[in-house]
Amino acid sequence: METEKSSASRGNRLSSLHQLEEKCVREYRKYADTVAVSYAVYNLFTKNPEIANFVGIEHKLKNIENTDIRPDIVVTYENDQKGMIFELKWSLPLDDELLEREIRGLRRYAISCSNWRKPSDNVDFHDLVLICHIDDAQRTVDIIKRISNESNCDFLKKEGFAVWSWTITAPKKGQRKEELRLFPVYGKTRNRKVETLIRKPGGILFPEDVLTFLRFSFTFVREKPPVQYTMTVLVQNIFPSFQQKPYRDYYKIHTDLIYERAKIFFPSWHEFDAKTIQIKRGWIREALGKLLEINLCEKMLGKPDWWSIPIPTLQTKKPFQTALCRKTSQEYLKRTKKRRAPGRPRVRPLRHKRQPSEKPLNGWMK
């Protein structure tokens, strides 16, 4: 019979699991939404050059302190005499000290820059727009107001600096379609056409068909995604492209081959001076390591960077990221419990180990 103490302990574990799972899914969605927002801004300027001329994603500028910077999006307007820089943050630090450091770091984008379209190209002035998630917006504005009177941070209170946020309305069957709205939360830019759009009631609207195209075309922004996001992309998009047999089997694949295949799926954006790689090799390595932890792939002994990967990797009726977040949260709690457990080591009974081909496809999915 379950004691009151063991019942409470079990309740705490379930609560912790639920919290970890919710956080994991929330981070996944925040990054996915930021990708949509980033390319909604891209879409706004590429489809409406009368507002501003798109220059590039991660276009390299050089500021007056001789530092190379690569903002998320760069545009020019009024015959390329004025510029705009957009920085997107899918997540900002919860710690106020770290958040303040992040905001102070925006100065490198606010000071004068060159290389707008060609080397040494200058503009009369440029605006800086920080776009952040609504969860982070108020804390960000509070810190901006607190430090904006300092000499090194006075750009934060001048015209030409703004903070925007967004909402994405979830679709409702038969009633409502998904839509994205960008709206201002602080400051203003000097681009009159942009200001006219962003100050409309409800902000700038991007309807469902535009969002669908953007989600299909673009998968990453410059900022590193949460590992569960990269894991999802690998399992849903990249791994199936290696499948050669009509049934589930284990495939031996090198990290570099996964990286090269990912570059085909998520190609570079060509710019005047650079190619922007959507997915980074380090992100893939990290995701493979986490998939190993939850037994969705195996590392080949004596062969660095070689993996044995079951394809199809899994089946689930739930959204993959939800199932994945549950599994990673369970694994985290299990490892934490092992580290804390006192007393004698637990002796496990010897069991027959299945061969790779015997492993079930959906053993941990419900």
C-alpha positions in Angstrom: 0.0 0.0 0.0 1.4 3.4 -1.0 2.4 5.5 2.0 1.6 9.2 2.3 5.3 10.0 1.9 5.8 7.9 -1.3 2.6 9.3 -2.7 3.8 12.9 -2.1 7.2 12.0 -3.6 5.5 10.6 -6.7 3.3 13.7 -7.0 6.4 15.9 -6.9 8.1 13.9 -9.6 5.0 14.1 -11.8 4.9 17.9 -11.2 8.6 18.3 -12.0 8.1 16.2 -15.2 5.2 18.3 -16.3 7.1 21.5 -15.7 10.1 20.3 -17.6 8.0 19.1 -20.4 6.0 22.4 -20.6 9.3 24.4 -20.6 10.8 22.2 -23.4 7.7 22.6 -25.6 7.5 26.3 -24.9 11.1 26.9 -26.0 10.5 24.8 -29.1 7.5 27.0 -30.0 9.2 30.2 -29.2 12.1 29.4 -31.6 9.7 28.2 -34.3 7.7 31.4 -34.0 10.8 33.5 -34.1 11.8 31.8 -37.4 8.3 32.8 -38.8 8.7 36.3 -37.5 12.2 36.7 -39.0 11.0 35.7 -42.4 7.8 37.7 -42.1 10.0 40.8 -41.8 12.1 39.5 -44.8 8.9 39.0 -46.7 7.6 42.5 -45.9 10.6 44.2 -47.5 11.2 41.8 -50.4 7.5 42.1 -51.5 7.3 45.9 -50.8 10.5 47.6 -52.0 8.7 50.9 -51.8 8.9 50.6 -48.0 12.6 49.7 -47.9 15.1 47.7 -50.0 16.2 44.4 -48.7 20.0 44.1 -48.4 20.5 40.8 -46.7 20.2 38.2 -43.9 23.3 38.3 -41.7 24.8 40.9 -44.1 28.2 41.9 -42.8 28.6 45.5 -41.7 31.6 47.2 -40.1 30.9 49.7 -37.4 33.0 52.7 -36.5 34.8 50.7 -33.8 36.1 48.5 -36.7 34.0 45.6 -35.5 32.3 43.3 -38.0 28.7 42.7 -37.2 26.1 40.5 -38.8 22.6 41.6 -37.9 19.7 39.3 -38.6 18.2 41.6 -41.3 19.5 44.7 -43.0 17.5 47.0 -45.3 18.0 50.5 -46.8 15.4 53.1 -47.7 15.1 56.6 -49.4 17.5 55.7 -52.3 19.8 53.8 -50.0 20.6 56.9 -48.1 19.2 55.5 -44.8 19.3 52.1 -43.2 17.6 49.8 -40.8 18.9 46.9 -38.8 16.7 44.2 -37.2 17.8 42.0 -34.4 15.6 39.1 -33.4 15.8 37.3 -30.1 13.8 34.1 -29.7 14.7 34.1 -26.0 16.3 36.6 -23.6 17.9 35.8 -20.2 15.6 35.5 -17.2 18.3 36.9 -15.0 18.1 40.7 -15.0 21.9 41.2 -14.9 22.3 39.0 -18.0 19.4 40.7 -19.7 20.9 44.1 -19.0 24.3 42.9 -20.5 22.4 41.8 -23.6 20.7 45.1 -24.0 23.9 47.1 -23.5 25.5 44.9 -26.3 23.0 46.4 -28.8 25.3 49.4 -28.9 27.5 47.7 -31.5 24.5 47.8 -33.9 23.5 51.3 -33.1 26.7 53.2 -33.8 27.6 54.2 -37.4 28.3 51.4 -39.8 29.6 51.0 -43.4 29.4 48.3 -46.1 25.7 48.7 -46.6 25.6 47.6 -50.2 29.2 47.7 -51.3 32.4 48.0 -49.2 32.7 51.5 -47.7 29.1 52.3 -48.5 27.7 54.7 -45.8 24.2 55.9 -45.0 23.1 59.2 -43.4 21.8 57.3 -40.4 20.3 54.0 -39.6 17.6 52.7 -37.2 17.8 49.7 -34.9 14.8 47.5 -34.2 14.9 44.8 -31.5 12.2 42.1 -32.0 11.6 39.9 -29.0 9.0 37.5 -27.7 6.0 39.0 -25.8 7.1 37.1 -22.7 10.4 39.1 -22.6 9.0 42.5 -23.8 8.1 44.2 -20.5 11.3 43.2 -18.7 13.3 44.4 -21.7 11.5 47.8 -21.7 11.9 48.2 -18.0 15.7 47.7 -18.2 16.0 50.0 -21.3 14.2 52.8 -19.3 16.5 52.3 -16.4 19.8 52.5 -18.2 19.0 54.8 -21.2 20.3 57.9 -19.4 23.8 56.5 -19.3 26.1 58.0 -21.9 26.9 54.6 -23.6 23.2 53.7 -23.7 21.6 57.0 -24.7 20.8 55.5 -28.1 18.1 53.6 -26.3 16.0 56.7 -25.8 16.6 58.4 -29.1 14.4 58.3 -32.2 15.7 55.5 -34.4 15.6 52.8 -31.7 12.5 50.6 -31.3 11.4 47.4 -29.7 8.7 45.3 -31.4 7.0 42.1 -30.4 4.5 39.7 -32.0 1.5 37.5 -31.4 0.7 34.4 -33.4 -3.0 33.5 -33.2 -3.5 29.7 -33.0 -5.9 28.3 -35.6 -9.3 27.2 -34.5 -11.0 24.5 -36.5 -13.8 26.0 -38.7 -13.5 29.4 -37.0 -10.1 31.0 -37.1 -7.0 30.8 -39.3 -3.4 31.2 -38.0 -2.1 34.7 -38.3 0.9 36.7 -37.2 0.9 40.3 -36.0 3.9 42.5 -35.4 3.3 45.5 -33.0 5.5 48.2 -31.3 6.2 48.1 -27.6 8.8 50.9 -27.2 10.4 53.7 -29.2 10.0 54.4 -32.9 11.9 54.3 -36.2 12.5 57.2 -38.6 11.1 55.3 -41.6 7.7 56.9 -42.0 6.2 54.1 -44.1 7.3 51.5 -41.6 5.8 53.5 -38.8 2.5 54.0 -40.6 2.2 50.2 -40.9 3.3 49.2 -37.4 1.1 51.9 -35.7 -2.1 50.6 -37.4 -4.6 49.0 -35.0 -3.4 45.5 -34.6 0.0 46.2 -36.1 1.3 44.6 -39.2 -0.7 41.5 -40.2 0.7 38.4 -41.9 -2.1 36.0 -42.9 -2.1 32.2 -42.8 -1.0 31.7 -46.4 2.1 33.8 -45.9 2.9 32.1 -42.7 2.5 28.7 -44.3 5.0 29.6 -47.1 7.5 31.0 -44.6 7.3 28.0 -42.3 7.8 25.7 -45.3 10.7 27.7 -46.8 12.7 28.6 -43.7 13.7 26.6 -40.6 16.4 28.4 -38.7 17.5 31.9 -37.7 21.1 32.9 -36.8 20.6 32.3 -33.1 21.3 28.8 -31.9 18.0 26.8 -31.5 17.1 24.8 -28.4 18.4 21.3 -28.9 15.0 19.8 -29.0 14.2 21.9 -32.1 17.3 20.6 -34.0 16.5 17.0 -32.9 13.0 17.4 -34.3 14.3 18.7 -37.6 16.8 15.8 -37.9 14.2 13.1 -37.2 11.4 14.6 -39.3 13.3 16.1 -42.2 16.9 14.8 -42.6 17.0 11.1 -41.4 14.1 10.0 -43.7 16.1 11.1 -46.7 18.6 8.3 -46.0 16.0 5.6 -46.0 16.6 3.0 -48.8 14.4 0.1 -47.7 10.6 -0.1 -47.3 11.0 -1.3 -43.7 12.7 0.0 -40.6 16.5 -0.6 -40.5 19.6 0.9 -38.9 21.8 3.0 -41.2 25.4 3.9 -40.6 25.8 7.6 -41.2 28.7 10.1 -40.6 28.0 13.5 -39.0 29.4 15.3 -42.1 27.0 13.4 -44.3 24.1 14.6 -42.1 25.4 18.1 -42.3 25.8 18.1 -46.1 22.3 16.7 -46.5 20.9 19.4 -44.1 22.5 22.1 -46.3 20.6 20.7 -49.3 17.3 20.9 -47.3 18.0 24.3 -45.8 20.2 26.1 -48.4 22.2 29.2 -47.9 21.0 32.7 -48.7 23.3 34.3 -51.3 24.4 37.8 -50.5 26.8 40.3 -52.0 29.7 39.1 -49.8 28.8 35.9 -48.0 26.7 32.7 -47.9 24.5 32.3 -44.8 24.3 28.8 -43.6 21.0 28.0 -42.0 22.1 25.1 -39.9 25.5 24.7 -38.1 27.5 21.5 -37.7 27.8 22.1 -33.9 24.0 22.1 -33.6 23.8 18.8 -35.4 26.4 17.2 -33.1 24.6 18.4 -30.0 21.3 17.0 -31.3 22.8 13.7 -32.1 24.3 13.5 -28.6 20.8 14.1 -27.1 19.2 11.5 -29.4 21.8 9.1 -28.1 20.9 9.8 -24.5 17.2 8.9 -25.2 18.2 5.8 -27.2 17.1 7.1 -30.6 20.5 6.4 -32.2 23.7 4.6 -31.3 27.3 5.7 -31.6 29.6 3.3 -33.5 32.5 2.1 -31.4 36.0 3.1 -32.6 34.5 5.3 -35.3 34.4 8.9 -34.3 31.4 10.8 -35.7 29.7 7.7 -37.1 26.2 6.9 -36.0 23.8 3.9 -36.3 20.4 5.5 -36.8 17.1 3.6 -37.0 15.0 5.0 -39.9 12.1 5.5 -39.6 13.2 6.7 -36.2 9.9 6.6 -34.4 6.1 6.7 -34.6 3.9 8.8 -32.4 0.3 10.0 -32.5 1.3 13.2 -30.6 3.1 16.1 -32.2 6.7 14.9 -32.4 8.1 17.8 -30.3 5.6 17.0 -27.5 6.6 13.3 -27.4 10.3 14.2 -27.6 10.1 16.8 -24.8 8.4 14.2 -22.6 11.1 11.6 -23.2 14.0 14.1 -22.7 12.4 15.4 -19.5 12.0 11.8 -18.2 15.6 11.1 -19.0 16.7 14.3 -17.2 14.8 13.4 -14.0 16.1 9.8 -14.2 19.7 11.0 -14.4 19.2 13.6 -11.6 17.7 10.9 -9.4 20.7 8.6 -10.0 23.1 11.4 -9.1 21.3 12.0 -5.8 20.5 8.4 -4.8 22.3 7.5 -1.5 23.1 4.0 -0.2 24.1 0.8 -2.0 24.2 0.7 -5.8 21.2 -0.9 -7.3 21.9 -4.3 -8.9 20.1 -4.8 -12.2 19.1 -8.3 -13.3 20.9 -9.6 -16.4 18.6 -9.4 -19.5 19.0 -10.5 -23.1 19.9 -7.4 -25.2 18.0 -7.0 -28.4 19.8 -6.7 -31.7 19.3 -3.4 -33.5 16.8 -4.9 -36.0 14.7 -6.2 -33.0 14.3 -2.8 -31.4 10.6 -1.6 -31.4 9.7 1.4 -33.5 7.4 3.1 -30.9 8.5 1.5 -27.6 8.3 4.8 -25.6 5.6 6.5 -27.6 1.9 6.5 -26.7 
